[in-house]
Amino acid sequence: MPNWIIRSKKTHEKLNTRQDFFFEDEAWQYIYMMGNVVSEMYEPHYVGPGGPEVRRMINEGLIQHDLDNILLSKVSVDEYLPADAETENIVIAFFLKGVPEAVLPFKNFAEKFHGVMDVDYGDSDTIPNTSIVYVEFDRENYNIEDIDNLIRETTSLTEFEAEDYTVTFPHTNQKFPYKPGLLKRYFVSRDRRENYLAQKKAQRRAEREMQRDLAKQRAGRRPPEEQESRPQAVANESLARALGDLLFEDDLLK
């Protein structure tokens, strides 16, 4: 049985087609092929699995408390890669448990917010029976208020408040209660951490170049004990990264 049909916007009568539509995009493609004038008269309509409430959420959109006991009170920031690996987009992830049919209306809900570049979804590999919705913002041109507004407005669909969310970030195992200023501290700390690691990397590069120049000026090779070994270089890099992580976590805890 197909998940989607095409129906008249005016009469809600089903359009007789010769193919089944298992995905909404397939139904839209069929409608667009009818031409600009006729396509304005029709719309996809969900008739797939789920009770009346699920079908209403998909066809008409989400309303207050639709995701009670479905949307989990956890948010992930920057822990997942964007859909396009060529971008550096910020990824805000939300988790929906037990009702996979709610993912599509939540995706449609998130797409309407200012600053959102893309929304994608998939199944969680670590949390059973849970779907993840990935909402992307442009890292080069984002507004903290847009991300904050998205997070706060999702709570209108649930029984909890924004402050009930717990937030996780990369480079730390801690979970942070959501509160004003948390996101700003994270992105400022992230920039500081990236700058710190970049400075350390540039410093090590300069030191290596200086050592090579000195070696060329000497008549013979340096004694082996003066040469920095590869394991030591790796250890130095790991130490710099660990220090960067500590700086990052300390900023979030302020």
Summary of the structure (lengths in Angstrom):
residues: 254
radius of gyration: 25.7
end to end distance: 54.9
largest distance: 92.6
contacts: 679
relative contact order: 0.10
helix: 45%
strand: 19%
